[in-house]
């Protein structure tokens, strides 16, 4: 049930008439402004906290998995760079040797 501002004002006026201004103010201060189906309870907040905790655990697990994947990729790249360097040094050494033989034969 949605309570209009006019009906809240009428209730206040009646409470003020019956109880006095101070008591009417106290009572109206403690009544929710919204319909009670829009208010969150401690149970609702607790459920949200549990969901956030589970979500945080999933994110932590995902982050750990990503860090592991990055470490693995780094190792693979390091190995490939090492192999490329060894191959290039070997090729350059071989070409230098062949060039030396050619120069020796022709020279």
Residue, then its C-alpha position, 0 to 999 in steps of 0.5 A: x500500500x502506497x501512503x500519500x503525503x496527504x494521508x501522512x499529514x492527515x494522520x499527523x494532524x489526528x495524532x497531534x490532536x490525540x497525543x500532542x505535538x511532541x508525541x505525534x512528532x516522535x511517532x511520525x519520525x519512527x514511521x517509514x516514509x516508503x511502503x514497507x515492501x521497499x525497505x531492506x531488512x537485516x536479513x536482506x543485507x546479510x544475504x547481500x553480504x554473503x553474495x558479495x563474499x562469494x563473488x569476491x572469492x570467485x574474483x580472487x580465484x579468477x585473479x590467481x588463475x590469471x596470474x598463473x596464466x601470465x607466469x606460464x606465458x612469460x616462461x614460454x616467451x622467455x624460452x622462445x626468445x632463448x631458442x631464437x637467440x641460440x638459433x640466430x647465434x648458430x646461424x651467424x656463426x655458420x654463415x661466418x664460417x662459410x664466408x671464411x672458407x670462401x674467402x680462404x679458397x678464393x684468396 
